[in-house]
């Protein structure tokens, strides 16, 4: 069965999707109570159930439908969802009021007749409908802010702090803090009219200024973890839609703890990213079941932000590491070149030969990077390598010149050179030794179609540079450059 057929099958059964979500989110709170039980749930039980059912509405009506938006999946409005939920889970009848009435469609002042669970279903349906119809990213910039959220990572940016069941049972969540409507410092009063300010207090929403929101976010992180404010660094901040209120935004802060924390940082960021990119439900054998993505339900509004941040952070680390390692190897090679002089012994020549093998390996490594990797990151790595090679070439040439001036001022002039040998790298080495010159300095670069080598020979009165033709291997390119150098001497 193809992937496309699997998707079509998954999106056809609305009842099975809602059933799987109810099994995960609602069933644990229902227990084994009978649907005929007349015992009224406590207020705490009603609040908890309302959160769980509201999560199911958002998961199905917005996130599941968004994953399959090309399939035109049915949107369940308030009445449709309530009817389906009590059919799939009859024990939910103890948490609803309206469904007990046959004339519920004709009830006046409907909201006053609803249970807490029914109110939450209505709220979640309204939010889902608004998000479904809106271009969320641009509109969230205009919506007032209802809360701040903190995604707190460790000093190595490998793990993050999440809290389990703090907002919704069996679901992970990040640190969140709702704006206090009684705190006027959270917004810039100079920029807000009295009428709008009064409306904000009545709705609990604020057009808060950035500095106040950041202060609230860091305070919330300190309160939740005990980490000192001085050990927290804000990496990024983003404005996203909120799942708490209709047409409301949330300010997300990516915050790093600069000190190691023994407790709390137990969730690998990589695992979270992978889970958030997966489907909400999968069919195993003959049954539907939720995936780990449901466990991170409260992180779904931040999915794209976390994905982009993690990806760019990972790329920067690879680029930095790759350039640093290559820089150390290249500098080590060039630094050794300077210390091998005109009176080189056979031992030294056998050493500056092993060193050339190392240069060949570096060139092959660079070629592999250039050939196998694609995309902006890899282009940046290659460009960085090329730029660094140019810088190293300039610095090396200067080092060679300085060394020659100090140590080899007695070397012969080019016109006095003893041309006794006529072949490639070893012959060029012997030629330099015979004339009391610094041994040749080679540089090998990967190019499209092969390798290019450059050789530099410094005599007492001048510096000669020769390039190779493009060759299939670093060694042949180096030999080609040496042959061209010897040929120039002969001419």
C-alpha positions in Angstrom: 0.0 0.0 0.0 1.4 3.4 -1.0 1.8 6.3 1.4 -0.9 8.2 -0.4 -3.4 5.4 0.0 -2.6 5.3 3.7 -3.2 9.0 4.1 -6.6 8.6 2.3 -7.6 5.8 4.6 -6.6 7.7 7.7 -8.6 10.8 6.9 -11.8 9.0 6.0 -12.9 7.9 9.5 -13.6 10.9 11.7 -15.1 8.7 14.4 -12.0 6.6 14.7 -9.7 9.7 14.9 -11.8 11.2 17.7 -12.1 7.8 19.4 -8.3 7.5 19.5 -7.9 11.0 20.9 -10.6 10.4 23.5 -8.9 7.1 24.5 -5.7 8.9 25.2 -6.9 12.2 26.7 -10.2 11.5 28.3 -10.5 7.8 29.2 -8.0 7.9 32.1 -10.2 10.5 33.9 -13.4 8.7 33.3 -12.3 5.5 35.1 -14.9 2.8 35.4 -17.9 4.9 36.3 -21.3 3.9 34.7 -23.0 6.1 32.2 -26.1 5.8 34.3 -24.4 7.1 37.4 -26.2 10.2 38.8 -23.2 11.2 40.9 -22.3 14.7 40.0 -18.5 15.2 39.4 -16.7 17.5 41.8 -15.7 21.0 40.6 -12.0 19.9 40.3 -13.1 16.8 38.3 -15.1 19.0 36.0 -12.2 21.5 35.5 -9.8 18.6 34.7 -12.2 17.0 32.2 -12.9 20.3 30.5 -9.2 20.7 29.8 -8.9 17.2 28.4 -11.9 17.4 26.1 -10.9 20.9 25.0 -7.5 19.5 24.0 -9.2 16.8 21.9 -11.3 19.4 20.1 -8.1 21.4 19.2 -6.2 18.4 18.2 -8.9 17.2 15.8 -10.5 20.4 14.5 -7.3 22.3 13.9 -4.1 20.2 14.0 -5.3 16.9 12.5 -7.3 18.8 9.8 -4.3 21.0 9.1 -2.1 18.0 8.6 -4.6 16.8 6.0 -5.8 20.1 4.7 -5.8 18.9 1.1 -8.4 16.2 2.0 -11.2 18.6 3.2 -11.8 16.8 6.4 -15.1 17.6 8.2 -15.0 20.3 10.9 -16.9 19.4 14.0 -18.9 22.3 15.4 -20.0 22.5 19.0 -23.2 20.4 18.6 -21.6 17.8 16.3 -18.6 17.2 18.6 -20.8 16.9 21.7 -23.0 14.4 20.1 -20.1 12.3 18.8 -18.2 12.5 22.1 -21.1 11.1 24.2 -21.7 8.4 21.7 -18.1 7.3 21.7 -17.7 7.8 25.5 -21.2 7.4 27.1 -19.7 8.2 30.6 -19.1 11.7 29.4 -22.8 12.3 29.9 -22.1 13.0 33.6 -20.0 16.0 32.5 -22.5 17.6 30.1 -25.8 19.3 30.7 -27.2 20.3 27.3 -27.1 16.8 25.8 -29.6 15.7 28.5 -32.2 18.0 26.9 -34.0 17.1 23.7 -34.7 20.8 23.0 -31.1 22.0 23.4 -31.1 23.6 20.0 -33.8 26.0 21.0 -32.3 27.1 24.4 -32.1 30.8 25.0 -28.9 32.2 26.5 -27.1 29.0 25.6 -23.8 29.8 27.3 -25.4 30.1 30.8 -26.8 26.6 30.4 -23.5 24.9 29.6 -21.4 22.8 31.9 -17.6 23.5 32.2 -16.8 20.8 29.7 -19.3 22.1 27.2 -18.0 25.6 27.6 -14.5 24.4 26.9 -15.7 22.5 23.8 -17.3 25.7 22.5 -14.2 27.7 23.2 -12.0 25.2 21.5 -14.3 25.1 18.5 -14.2 28.9 18.2 -10.4 29.0 18.4 -10.1 26.2 15.9 -12.4 27.9 13.5 -10.5 31.2 13.8 -7.1 29.6 13.3 -8.4 27.5 10.4 -9.7 30.6 8.6 -6.8 32.9 9.4 -3.4 33.5 8.1 -2.0 32.9 11.6 1.4 34.4 11.2 0.6 37.9 10.1 -2.6 38.1 12.2 -0.9 37.1 15.4 1.2 40.2 15.0 -2.0 42.3 15.4 -3.6 40.2 18.1 -3.1 41.3 21.8 -0.8 39.1 23.9 -2.4 36.8 26.5 0.7 35.1 27.9 4.5 34.5 27.7 6.1 31.1 27.1 9.6 30.0 27.8 11.4 27.2 26.0 14.4 26.6 28.4 17.4 24.8 27.1 20.6 23.7 28.9 24.1 25.1 28.5 24.8 22.7 25.6 21.5 23.3 23.8 20.9 19.6 23.8 18.1 19.2 26.3 15.2 21.3 27.5 12.9 21.6 30.5 9.4 20.4 30.1 6.7 19.8 32.7 4.4 16.8 32.7 0.7 17.1 33.3 1.0 20.6 34.6 -1.6 22.0 32.2 -3.2 18.9 30.6 -3.1 15.4 31.9 -0.4 13.1 30.2 0.8 16.1 28.1 4.2 17.9 28.3 4.2 21.7 28.4 6.8 24.5 28.6 6.9 27.3 31.2 4.0 29.6 30.6 2.8 32.7 32.4 -0.5 34.6 31.7 -0.5 38.3 31.8 -1.9 39.8 35.0 -4.7 42.2 34.1 -4.1 44.1 37.4 -0.5 44.9 36.5 -0.3 48.1 34.5 3.5 47.8 34.1 3.0 45.1 31.5 2.1 47.5 28.7 3.1 50.9 27.5 0.4 53.1 28.8 1.5 56.0 26.6 0.7 54.2 23.5 -2.8 53.0 24.5 -6.0 54.9 24.7 -8.2 54.9 27.8 -11.0 53.1 25.9 -8.6 50.4 24.6 -7.0 50.0 28.0 -10.4 49.5 29.7 -11.2 46.9 27.1 -7.9 45.1 27.8 -8.7 44.8 31.4 -12.1 43.4 30.7 -10.8 40.8 28.3 -7.6 40.0 30.0 -5.5 40.8 27.0 -2.6 43.3 26.7 -0.6 45.1 24.0 2.4 44.7 26.2 5.9 46.1 25.5 8.8 43.8 24.8 10.9 44.6 27.8 8.1 43.9 30.2 7.2 40.7 28.5 10.8 39.5 28.7 11.0 40.4 32.3 7.9 38.4 33.0 9.2 35.4 31.0 12.5 35.3 32.9 10.7 35.7 36.2 8.5 32.8 35.3 11.6 30.7 34.4 13.2 31.5 37.7 10.1 30.7 39.6 9.6 27.4 37.9 13.2 26.2 38.1 15.0 28.1 40.8 17.7 29.2 38.4 19.1 32.7 39.0 18.1 35.4 36.5 21.8 36.1 36.0 22.3 32.6 34.6 19.5 32.9 32.0 20.2 34.2 28.5 17.5 35.1 25.9 18.4 33.6 22.6 15.3 34.5 20.5 11.8 35.7 20.9 8.8 35.2 18.6 5.1 36.1 18.5 2.7 33.2 17.8 -0.9 32.5 18.2 -2.3 31.4 21.6 -4.5 28.4 22.3 -5.9 30.0 25.4 -8.1 32.7 23.9 -9.6 33.4 20.5 -7.6 35.9 18.5 -4.8 36.2 21.0 -1.1 35.8 20.7 1.7 34.5 22.9 5.3 35.7 23.1 7.7 32.8 23.0 11.2 33.1 24.4 14.0 30.7 23.7 16.1 30.9 26.8 19.4 29.2 27.7 20.7 28.4 31.1 24.5 29.1 31.2 25.0 26.7 34.1 24.4 23.0 34.4 21.3 22.0 36.2 21.0 18.5 37.6 17.2 18.2 37.6 14.6 19.0 34.9 16.7 19.0 31.8 15.8 15.4 30.9 14.1 15.8 27.5 16.4 15.7 24.4 15.5 18.5 22.1 16.1 16.2 19.1 13.4 13.8 20.3 10.9 16.6 20.7 11.6 17.9 17.2 11.2 14.5 15.7 7.9 13.9 17.5 6.4 17.3 16.5 7.1 16.5 12.9 5.2 13.3 12.9 1.4 12.5 12.5 -1.0 12.7 15.4 -2.4 9.2 15.0 -1.3 6.0 13.3 -3.1 2.8 12.6 -1.5 -0.3 14.1 -3.0 -3.6 13.0 -6.7 -2.9 13.2 -6.6 -0.1 15.8 -5.9 3.6 15.8 -3.6 5.0 18.4 -2.0 8.4 19.1 1.7 9.1 18.4 4.2 10.9 20.6 3.2 14.2 18.9 0.0 14.2 21.0 2.2 14.1 24.2 3.7 17.5 23.1 0.3 19.0 22.2 1.1 22.3 24.0 4.3 22.8 21.9 2.5 22.5 18.6 2.0 26.3 18.2 5.8 26.6 18.4 6.7 23.7 16.1 8.0 25.7 13.1 10.0 28.1 15.3 11.7 25.2 17.3 12.4 23.3 14.1 14.0 26.3 12.4 16.0 27.2 15.5 17.2 23.7 16.1 18.2 23.2 12.5 20.1 26.5 12.2 21.8 25.9 15.5 22.9 22.5 14.5 24.2 23.8 11.1 26.2 26.6 12.8 27.8 24.1 15.2 28.8 21.8 12.2 30.1 24.7 10.2 32.1 26.1 13.2 33.5 22.7 14.0 34.4 21.9 10.4 36.2 25.1 9.8 38.0 24.9 13.2 39.3 21.4 12.5 40.4 22.3 9.0 42.1 25.5 10.2 44.2 23.6 12.7 45.4 21.1 10.1 46.2 23.6 7.5 48.1 25.9 9.9 50.0 22.9 11.3 51.1 22.0 7.7 52.2 25.6 6.9 53.9 26.2 10.2 56.1 23.1 9.6 57.1 24.3 6.2 58.8 27.4 7.6 61.1 25.4 9.9 62.6 23.1 7.2 65.6 24.9 5.8 68.1 24.9 3.0 70.5 22.6 4.8 67.8 20.0 5.2 68.9 16.5 6.1 67.5 13.3 4.6 65.4 12.9 7.7 63.9 16.3 7.3 63.1 15.6 3.7 61.4 12.3 4.6 59.4 14.2 7.2 58.1 17.7 4.8 57.2 14.0 2.3 54.8 12.5 5.0 53.6 16.0 5.5 52.7 16.3 1.8 50.7 13.1 2.1 48.7 14.8 4.9 48.1 17.8 2.5 46.8 15.4 -0.1 44.4 13.9 2.5 43.1 17.3 3.5 42.5 18.1 -0.2 40.6 14.8 -0.7 38.5 15.6 2.4 37.6 19.0 1.1 36.7 17.4 -2.3 34.4 15.0 -0.5 32.6 17.8 1.2 32.3 19.7 -2.1 31.0 16.6 -3.9 28.7 14.9 -1.5 27.1 17.8 0.4 24.6 20.3 -1.0 22.7 23.3 0.2 23.5 26.7 1.8 25.2 25.2 4.8 27.6 23.2 2.7 28.3 26.1 0.4 29.1 28.2 3.4 31.5 25.6 4.6 33.2 25.3 1.3 33.4 29.1 0.9 34.7 29.3 4.4 37.4 26.8 3.6 38.4 28.6 0.4 38.5 32.0 2.2 40.6 30.5 5.0 43.0 28.9 2.5 43.6 32.3 0.8 44.2 33.8 4.2 46.6 31.0 5.2 48.4 31.4 1.9 49.0 35.1 2.5 50.2 34.5 6.0 52.3 31.5 5.0 54.0 33.5 2.2 54.9 36.2 4.7 56.3 33.6 7.2 58.3 32.0 4.4 59.7 35.4 3.3 60.6 36.4 6.9 62.2 33.0 7.6 64.3 33.2 4.4 65.4 36.7 5.1 66.7 35.7 8.6 68.0 32.2 8.1 68.8 31.8 4.4 70.2 35.2 3.2 73.3 33.3 1.9 71.3 31.3 -0.6 72.2 31.5 -4.3 70.4 33.8 -6.7 68.2 32.3 -9.4 70.9 33.1 -12.0 73.4 31.1 -10.0 71.1 28.1 -9.4 72.5 24.6 -9.9 70.0 22.8 -12.2 71.1 19.2 -12.0 67.8 17.3 -11.5 64.8 17.5 -13.8 61.8 15.6 -12.3 58.9 16.5 -10.1 58.6 16.9 -6.3 61.7 15.1 -5.0 63.8 16.5 -7.7 62.6 20.0 -6.9 63.4 19.3 -3.2 66.9 18.4 -4.1 67.3 21.4 -6.3 66.3 23.7 -3.4 68.7 21.9 -1.0 71.6 22.1 -3.5 71.0 25.9 -3.9 70.5 26.5 -0.1 66.9 27.5 -0.5 63.8 26.8 1.6 62.1 23.6 0.6 59.1 24.1 -1.7 55.7 25.0 -0.1 52.7 23.3 -1.7 49.0 24.1 -1.6 46.4 21.8 -3.0 42.8 22.9 -3.7 39.8 20.8 -4.8 38.1 22.1 -7.9 35.2 20.9 -10.0 36.7 18.2 -12.2 39.8 17.5 -10.1 42.5 19.2 -8.1 44.8 22.2 -8.6 48.2 22.6 -6.9 50.4 25.6 -6.3 54.1 25.5 -5.4 56.2 28.3 -4.0 60.0 28.5 -4.1 61.9 31.3 -2.3 65.4 32.1 -3.5 67.6 34.7 -2.0 66.5 37.4 -4.3 63.0 36.5 -5.3 60.0 34.2 -4.9 58.7 32.0 -7.8 55.2 30.6 -7.9 54.0 27.9 -10.3 50.6 26.3 -10.7 49.7 22.8 -12.0 47.1 21.8 -14.5 43.9 20.3 -13.2 44.6 16.7 -12.2 42.6 13.8 -11.0 44.4 13.4 -7.7 46.2 15.7 -5.2 49.5 13.9 -5.7 49.4 14.3 -9.5 48.5 18.0 -9.1 51.5 18.5 -6.8 53.8 16.7 -9.2 52.5 18.8 -12.1 53.2 22.0 -10.2 56.7 20.8 -9.4 57.4 19.9 -13.0 56.2 23.4 -14.2 58.5 25.0 -11.6 61.6 23.0 -12.8 60.7 23.8 -16.4 60.6 27.5 -15.6 64.1 27.2 -14.0 65.4 25.4 -17.1 64.1 28.1 -19.4 
